[in-house]
Amino acid sequence: MDERTSPLRMLQERLLETVVRSGLGKGAFAERAMIDRTTLSQLLSPANRRSPRIDTLRAIAAAHDVSIDWLVGLSNAGPVKAELVTQTSFEAPGPSETDERLLGWLNEAAEYKIRYVPVTVPDLLKSEAVIRYERSGAVGPNAAQTIDTTAAHLAWARHPDT
């Protein structure tokens, strides 16, 4: 199979799976997504070699509770709607003793896209001057402890076996 058509074939397979799972006919499926029935038929046609418009994919994904990432093959998590609200977590701002949050995020995000907005930059990414400034009035570990812990984490991360 040609590399250019491979992602398109995956889209067609997943789109057909979504149509079947919906229990609707192609006309009703297209109507719910507010797209033309002919557009849906063209997308599903084995002779089709054109990629769909992003607004068409968005309409299908929103109307039928699937993610665009799954439809186009960027995710294998299954045909479920992205549950950003239920998976969102908020952490208290400010530095932590060893900033285990970064390591936790990296472990959780293995093989997934990272989609979050951190409240603060992890200690691993801060200079010693920034750590000293932030820790000057904070409760918890002092700046020297935080710098030592951060240096140990950086050394571990830079080790060739990690």
C-alpha positions, -999 to +999 in steps of 0.1 A: +000+000+000+012+035-009+024+055+021+002+085+011-029+063+012-022+044+043-034+071+068-064+076+045-072+039+046-070+040+084-093+070+085-118+051+063-117+020+085-122+040+117-149+061+101-167+030+089-163+015+124-179+047+139-208+045+114-215+009+123-211+015+161-236+044+159-263+021+146-274+047+121-276+046+084-251+067+064-276+094+058-286+098+094-250+095+105-241+124+081-271+144+092-262+142+129-227+154+120-242+181+098-223+171+067-236+160+033-243+124+028-223+125-004-193+138+016-195+108+039-199+085+009-168+100-007-148+096+025-157+060+028-152+052-009-121+029-015-115+049-047-111+081-026-076+095-025-083+129-010-080+137+027-110+153+044-112+189+056-105+194+093-139+210+098-155+178+085-134+156+109-143+180+137-180+177+130-179+139+128-158+137+160-181+160+180-213+145+168-203+109+174-181+111+205-148+101+190-115+119+190-100+133+158-067+118+169-083+084+169-100+089+136-068+098+118-047+072+135-027+094+158-041+076+189-049+040+195-067+047+227-100+037+211-130+055+197-138+075+228-142+112+231-113+130+246-123+134+283-102+164+291-124+177+319-126+144+338-089+138+334-078+173+343-060+178+376-048+209+392-018+210+415-010+236+440+014+262+426+049+265+439+079+243+440+079+209+457+108+193+476+119+171+448+094+182+421+082+147+416+054+161+395+076+163+364+086+126+368+050+117+374+039+136+343+066+119+322+055+084+334+018+091+329+025+106+294+045+077+281+032+070+245+006+098+248+005+134+238+012+158+266-016+184+268-014+204+300-006+239+311+016+238+342+011+264+369+049+267+374+080+255+357+095+223+373+126+228+393+145+207+368+141+236+343+150+264+367+184+280+373+199+281+408+191+318+410+154+313+403+153+285+428+169+307+455+145+335+448+114+313+449+125+294+480+135+325+499+101+330+515+086+296+510+077+270+536+094+237+531+128+228+518+153+256+516+170+266+484+201+245+490+181+214+495+160+221+464+192+228+443+208+196+456+177+175+448+174+191+414+211+184+406+206+148+416+176+144+393+194+161+364+224+138+369+200+108+369+182+120+338+215+126+319+228+091+328+230+070+296+210+041+311+179+062+318 
